[in-house]
Amino acid sequence: MKKITIAFLSCLFLLLFASSVFARGGTYVALRGGGSFLNNADYLGTLDFDTGLDASVAVGYNYIPGRVEIELGSRSNSFSCGATDCQDTALSLMFNTYAEFYDQHIGSMNISTFIGGGLGMSRVALNVFGGDNTDLVFSYQITFGVGHELSDTMTLDIGYRYFATEDPKFQNGTVSIENRGSTLFLGLRLEI
């Protein structure tokens, strides 16, 4: 938990004290989707998760020198459990903050780069025990990527996210597994 706190405070430091940032102002809506790569977990052997889906919607605000947002996300990964496929899903509500560096150029493309972190809660469900078992746990994420302005009000994002939760507990607290992994995503931000 100490490493998480240091990483999150580092992101806040970048956000508050980055001097080379030019910010756009205003409210935006963001849609993101991509592949979810959940780390293997140990439970009666190794749970080997398949590539899954990560999708989210966020409402945020751009300000100097970054942006803040509230994000609702869903992640789902299958794994083999005997003759059937089982699911690990997480529904999360996150508060995210970003430092964003605008007006960088690659050829004729005007891009921005961003780095950020988020804290929140997730409802994790694991249906390996003959039914859905759920736990509400603390979650955090670290994100970085690039944005490309498609118009004055629309930005295409490409990024990487590391997402993790406190280990959820199932079966009345007798079973605990790790729940963490990576996402590669595409996103669209629309200023409103």
C-alpha positions in Angstrom: 0.0 0.0 0.0 3.0 2.3 0.6 4.1 2.0 -3.0 0.5 2.9 -4.2 0.4 6.0 -2.0 3.8 7.1 -3.3 2.8 6.6 -6.9 -0.5 8.5 -6.4 1.2 11.4 -4.7 3.8 11.5 -7.5 0.9 11.9 -10.0 -0.6 14.7 -7.9 2.7 16.4 -7.7 3.0 16.3 -11.5 -0.5 17.6 -11.8 -0.1 20.5 -9.4 3.4 21.7 -10.3 3.9 20.9 -14.0 4.9 24.3 -15.5 5.0 23.5 -19.2 1.3 22.7 -19.5 -1.2 24.6 -21.5 -4.7 23.6 -20.6 -8.0 23.8 -22.3 -10.9 24.6 -20.0 -14.3 22.9 -19.8 -16.4 19.9 -19.1 -16.0 16.7 -21.1 -17.4 13.2 -21.5 -15.1 10.3 -22.2 -15.8 6.8 -23.5 -13.0 4.2 -23.3 -12.7 0.6 -24.3 -10.0 -2.0 -24.7 -8.4 -5.3 -23.8 -8.2 -6.3 -20.2 -5.2 -8.5 -19.2 -5.8 -9.8 -15.7 -2.7 -11.3 -13.9 -2.9 -15.0 -13.0 -4.2 -15.7 -9.5 -3.7 -18.6 -7.1 -6.8 -20.6 -6.0 -6.5 -24.4 -5.9 -3.8 -24.0 -8.5 -3.3 -21.2 -11.0 -6.3 -19.3 -12.4 -5.2 -18.4 -16.0 -7.3 -15.6 -17.2 -8.2 -15.0 -20.8 -8.0 -11.6 -22.4 -11.1 -9.7 -21.5 -13.0 -6.5 -22.1 -12.6 -3.2 -20.3 -15.1 -0.4 -20.9 -15.8 2.9 -19.1 -17.5 6.2 -19.2 -16.3 9.3 -17.4 -17.4 12.9 -16.8 -14.5 15.3 -16.2 -13.3 18.9 -16.2 -10.1 20.3 -17.8 -8.3 22.9 -15.8 -4.8 24.3 -15.5 -2.7 22.1 -15.6 -4.6 18.9 -16.1 -8.0 17.4 -15.5 -10.2 15.5 -13.0 -13.0 13.1 -13.6 -15.4 10.6 -12.2 -15.3 7.3 -14.0 -17.6 4.2 -14.0 -15.9 1.2 -15.4 -16.5 -2.5 -16.0 -13.8 -5.2 -16.6 -14.5 -8.9 -17.3 -12.2 -11.8 -17.8 -13.0 -15.5 -18.3 -11.0 -18.5 -17.0 -11.3 -22.2 -17.3 -12.8 -23.9 -14.2 -13.4 -27.5 -15.1 -15.7 -28.1 -18.1 -17.0 -24.6 -18.2 -15.7 -21.0 -18.4 -16.0 -18.9 -15.3 -15.9 -15.1 -15.0 -14.0 -12.6 -12.9 -15.8 -9.2 -13.2 -15.2 -5.8 -11.6 -17.5 -2.8 -11.6 -15.7 0.2 -10.4 -16.4 3.9 -9.5 -13.1 5.9 -9.6 -12.0 9.5 -9.0 -9.1 10.2 -11.4 -6.7 13.1 -11.8 -4.3 13.7 -14.7 -1.5 16.0 -15.7 -1.8 16.7 -19.4 0.9 18.2 -21.6 -0.6 19.9 -24.7 0.7 21.2 -28.0 3.4 18.6 -28.8 3.9 17.8 -32.4 4.8 14.7 -34.3 5.0 15.8 -37.9 1.7 17.6 -38.6 -0.1 15.9 -35.7 -0.9 18.0 -32.6 -0.8 15.6 -29.6 -0.9 15.7 -25.9 0.6 13.3 -23.4 -1.0 12.5 -20.0 -0.3 10.7 -16.8 -2.7 10.1 -14.0 -4.0 8.1 -11.1 -7.3 7.2 -9.6 -8.8 5.9 -6.3 -12.2 4.3 -5.8 -14.2 1.3 -5.0 -14.9 -1.9 -7.0 -17.5 -4.6 -6.7 -15.6 -7.8 -7.7 -17.6 -10.9 -8.6 -16.2 -14.4 -9.1 -18.6 -17.1 -10.3 -16.3 -20.1 -9.6 -18.1 -21.3 -6.5 -21.4 -22.4 -8.1 -22.8 -18.9 -8.1 -21.8 -15.3 -8.1 -19.7 -14.3 -5.0 -19.0 -10.6 -4.6 -17.0 -8.3 -2.5 -16.7 -4.5 -2.4 -13.1 -3.5 -2.2 -10.8 -0.5 -2.5 -9.3 0.0 -5.9 -6.6 2.1 -7.6 -5.3 2.7 -11.1 -2.3 4.4 -12.8 -2.8 5.6 -16.4 -0.7 7.1 -19.1 -1.1 7.8 -22.8 -1.4 10.2 -25.7 -4.2 12.2 -27.1 -4.7 13.5 -30.6 -7.1 16.4 -31.3 -9.6 15.4 -34.0 -11.4 18.7 -33.7 -11.7 21.7 -31.3 -14.0 19.6 -29.1 -13.0 16.0 -29.7 -9.8 14.1 -28.7 -8.8 10.5 -29.5 -6.9 8.9 -26.6 -4.6 5.8 -26.8 -3.3 4.6 -23.4 -2.2 2.0 -20.9 -3.8 1.5 -17.5 -2.7 -0.6 -14.5 -5.7 -1.4 -12.4 -5.8 -3.2 -9.1 -8.0 -3.8 -6.1 -7.5 -4.9 -2.5 -7.7 -8.7 -2.6 -11.4 -9.6 -2.6 -12.6 -12.2 -0.2 -15.3 -14.8 -1.1 -17.0 -17.7 0.6 -17.6 -15.8 3.9 -14.0 -14.6 3.9 -12.4 -18.0 3.6 -11.1 -17.5 0.0 -9.0 -14.5 -1.1 -7.5 -13.9 -4.5 -5.4 -11.2 -6.2 -7.3 -9.0 -8.7 -5.0 -6.8 -10.7 -4.0 -6.4 -14.3 -3.4 -4.1 -17.3 -5.6 -2.5 -20.0 -4.7 -1.1 -23.4 -7.5 1.2 -24.5 -8.8 3.6 -27.1 -10.9 6.5 -25.8 -12.8 9.5 -27.2 -13.2 12.7 -25.2 -15.9 15.1 -26.2 -16.0 18.6 -24.7 -19.5 19.7 -23.8 
